[in-house]
Amino acid sequence: MCYHIGMRNFVDKTGNVYGRWTVIGPIKETNGVYYITRWLCRCACGVERALRGNNLTIGTSQCCGCLRDEKHILHLLGKRF
């Protein structure tokens, strides 16, 4: 869904999935001059964070770090000590 807020079009990302992130809804923040839209997202492991939309759409943020931890554990499982 697309909304018009001020001079920009606002595309609602609620419900979309990016990597392991599921978008819960928008969060409107202000830096004192401009409104900044961040997205409250929930990772597949349950962690919730507010992320910038472009980090989701271009793939900069795929998860909260749980995937890296899981890969590290799987790597260690194949090693002998």
C-alpha positions as MATLAB code, in Angstrom:
seq = 'MCYHIGMRNFVDKTGNVYGRWTVIGPIKETNGVYYITRWLCRCACGVERALRGNNLTIGTSQCCGCLRDEKHILHLLGKRF';
ca = [
       0.000    0.000    0.000;
       1.258    3.480   -0.824;
       0.485    6.617    1.178;
       1.332   10.236    0.528;
       3.035   11.876    3.516;
       4.229   15.409    2.904;
       6.174   15.507   -0.355;
       7.121   11.803   -0.457;
       5.299    8.595   -1.182;
       5.247    6.218    1.739;
       5.220    2.506    0.869;
       3.919    0.365    3.702;
       6.329   -2.546    4.257;
       4.259   -4.115    7.061;
       4.174   -7.893    6.689;
       7.054   -8.038    4.195;
       9.953  -10.397    4.867;
      13.571   -9.394    4.189;
      16.076  -12.127    4.953;
      15.105  -13.275    8.451;
      13.359   -9.960    9.283;
       9.562   -9.661    9.261;
       8.299   -6.067    9.267;
       5.822   -5.415   12.086;
       5.076   -1.763   11.365;
       6.408    1.777   10.947;
       7.939    3.882   13.710;
       7.984    7.624   13.162;
      10.957    9.355   14.774;
      12.171   12.927   14.590;
      15.638   14.397   14.797;
      14.176   17.815   15.624;
      13.936   18.919   11.993;
      12.794   15.957    9.897;
      10.605   12.940   10.478;
      12.452    9.680    9.955;
      10.571    6.461    9.297;
      12.094    3.330   10.715;
      10.523   -0.101   10.687;
       9.959   -2.278   13.718;
      11.096   -5.730   12.620;
      11.171   -9.153   14.255;
      13.933  -11.612   13.425;
      13.150  -15.314   13.001;
      14.835  -15.911   16.380;
      12.444  -13.428   18.100;
      14.672  -10.333   18.467;
      12.929   -7.025   17.636;
      14.731   -3.952   16.284;
      13.950   -0.672   14.551;
      15.632   -0.608   11.135;
      15.919    1.842    8.261;
      13.906    0.840    5.216;
      16.824    0.988    2.804;
      18.822   -1.434    4.979;
      15.999   -3.908    4.483;
      15.389   -3.400    0.777;
      19.027   -3.447   -0.389;
      19.890   -6.358    1.904;
      22.349   -4.639    4.251;
      20.527   -6.138    7.225;
      19.461   -9.775    6.818;
      19.119  -10.741   10.493;
      20.027   -9.658   14.030;
      23.275  -11.648   14.039;
      21.732  -14.987   14.894;
      22.628  -16.425   11.483;
      26.310  -15.645   12.051;
      26.126  -17.331   15.454;
      24.390  -20.385   13.983;
      26.989  -20.693   11.220;
      29.765  -20.429   13.805;
      28.207  -23.199   15.908;
      27.773  -25.437   12.844;
      31.394  -24.784   11.902;
      32.545  -25.775   15.371;
      30.404  -28.926   15.361;
      32.441  -30.294   12.461;
      35.774  -29.784   14.273;
      37.639  -32.179   16.511;
      39.092  -30.926   19.755;
];
